[in-house]
Amino acid sequence: MIEEKLAAFPGVATGIGQPISHRIEHLLSGVRAQVAIKIFGDDLGTLRTLAEQTKAAMEGIPGVADLQVEQQVLIPQLHISVNRAAAARVGFTPASLTDAMETATKGKVVGQVLDGLKVFDITLTLDDHHRTDPTALGLVRLVSPTGAIVLVQDVAEIIEKLGPNEVQRESLRRRIVVSANVRGRDLGSTVEEIKKSIAMDVQLPQGYTIQYGGLYEAQQESTRLLLALGAGSLIAIFVILFTHYRSGMVAAQIMLNVPFALIGSVTAMAITREPFSVASLVGFISLTGIATRNGVLMVSHYIHLMTEERQTWSKELIIRGSQERVAPVLMTAVTAGLGLIPLVLSKGEPGKEILYPVAVVILGGLITSTLLDFFVTPAIFYRFGKTAAERLAREHVEKHPHTAGEAKAVHHGDTESKEERKTESGKAASTANAAPIPSIPNPVPAIAPPIRIEAQADGKQPEGTA
């Protein structure tokens, strides 16, 4: 919208951006643009010609916007060339004559005036008429070191012609800049196409060079650094996993979640039309740790079931371990995803230029890594993880034999209890199903009456009573 309205003013070069981004770009390359093509050489006219050819080669490339050449306005200038032979005859050296002409045209501070706390310089110079008119300047009289009085036109040639209002230098060389911004396309691929177009259409004379700078240069350096850090993080994660599980196969299976996450990240960037940038690369590196964590949750629980609960390797073990890890994996993934949703919905808002690509990359990777983790990781571990899991289980038993014995005793006691319960339930069932037995009354035996014996004094036997 802004670009269309400003295009109505002919001859006006515009560059649309934000103050913070312009400041950063100027600090990086000295140019307020994302792409700065610097042409170095000696002749200013040749530099301007090469800059116009470079601009023509960049026009029409998709994504290039705000294309312009560094402004160099030609203004009237007085060029004074010293006639060395004539100056030497009257005793002038080129240095002394040049110093005199600089004082006459530019001025020279010869003293100061104090007015209270204010200080004013006293400048010695010619009046405006003699400084701007070549004829009047040529009639100015000079006193030579030998005492001869000569006119300026006798010892120097004064010519009025057009020249640039300023000359930019970098690394002690003259340069001119062709700048541009990039919209609707990633910066890297746009600059690569610009390089190819310039190489085909612009022929550099000997002694002239082209340098590509701006935000692109800083992005290239940051990309190389982040790629090195990303590779280092992947190696560090693998080493940590290998140290913990002592199995390269298990570590590799856990790290399979990384490509699962990259699938979602690339898809999310394609859907949102977000170009690849340093911010998205930061999101990829952050996503590596998040995706690896999900694999650790799954695989660690499979091994836990074998080492701690003494469950043998089977398909049921994998199914049980996967089901028991659905809630933890979903909880961590959903929590992280909910925190990123506000950033994903803030596309185009000021201040979200860096956070938005990071959120898009991480959220897309979370979705695919979580879903594929539930289906692919169990199948891969069941196919390739048996040897490593059984080895870890044996090592755990050797290190903790008492734990194994208790686990077996508990398991054996549970088995016996189950068998006793089954036996008792079987007896009860057989008793309930058997035919009823008729009851027979038991005969009550006759009870003899008690016998009382009394001792007699005369020695007779006592009489017994029934």
C-alpha positions, 0 to 999 in steps of 0.5 A: 500500500505504501509502496504503491502510493509513493510510486506516484512521485517520479524520481523519488527513491524509497526504501520501506522498512522499520526504524529498528531494522534500518538501524541494525542494517546500517550498523552491519554494512553502513547501508539501510537495506537488506542487500548492499552490493558494493562496487569498488574502484578508482574512477567515479565515472566508471563506478557510476556506470557499473552501478547502473548496469548492476541495477539493470541486471537486478530489475525484474528478479522476483522478490527484489524491492526498493532497488536504488543506486547510492545518490551522487549528485553532480554539482558545479566545482572549481578544479585548480591544476598547478602548472608546476613549471611556471610555479617553480620559476617564481619560487612556488612549490606545488604544496605551498601553492595548494595550501594558498588556494585552500586558504583562499577558497575553503578558509583557514582558522587564524584565531578565536574571539571570546564572548563570555562563555562563547568562542567564535573562530576567526577564518581567513578566506576570500569573498564569495565572488572570488571563490565562485567565479573562475575568472575573478579567482584567476586575477587574485595576486600572489606573493611568491617566496622570491618576492615576485607578484604573480596572478593565480592564472599565471601559475595554475589552471582554473576550470569549472566543471561538474563533480560528485557532491561526496565520495564514499570510501571503504578500506581506503578504496572508493566505492558506490552502493546498489541497495535493495530489499527483499519481499515475498521471498527468502533472502538467500535464494534471492541473492543467489539469483542476483549474483548469477544475473550480475555475473552474466550482464556486468563485466568488471574492468581490471581493478574493480571488484564487487562485494555483497553485504548488508543483512545478507552478509550477516545472515550468512555468518549467522547461518554458518554459526548456527549450522555448526552449533546445530551439528554440535547439539545433535552429536552431543545428544547422541553421545548423551543417549549412548552413554545412558543406554550404552547402545548406538541402536537405541540412541539412533532409534530415539533420534529418529524423532528429529526427522519426524519433527523436520517434516512438520516444520517444513510443511508449516513453513510451506503453508504459511509461506515463511522463508528460511531465515536465521529465526527459523534455523533457531526454531529447528535447533530448539525443536531437536531437543523437544523431539528427542525428549518424546523418544526418550519417554517412549523407549525408556518406559519399554526398558523400564518394563523389562528391567523393573517389572520383569516383563518378557519381550513381546508385542504386549510389552510394546503395546502396554508401554506405548499406552502408558506413555500416551498421557505424558507425551501428549501433556508435554506436547500440548502444553508447549503447543498452547504456549506457541499458538499466540505467536503463530497467530501474530503474523505481521504484527510489529515486534513479532518478526523473529518470534513468529518464524520460531513459533511456526517451526516448533509448532509444526514439528511438535504436531508431526513428531508427537503423532509419528512417535505413537506409531513409528517409534513402537514399530521401530523399537519392536523390530530393532530394539530387542537385543539392546533391551534384553542386554540392559535387562540382564545387566540390571539383574546382575547389578540388583540380584536381590531386587530380582529375587523379591520380584520373583518371590512376589510373582511366585506368591501371586501365582500360588495365591491365584492357584489357591483361589482357583482351587477353593473356587473349584471346590466350592463350585463342585460342592454347590453342584453335588447332589444333597446327602440325606441326614441320618440321626445319631443314636444317643447312648443310654447313660448309666445312673451314678453309683454311690459308694459308702464305706461301712464301719464293720467292713461289709461291702457297701450297697450300691444303688442304681 
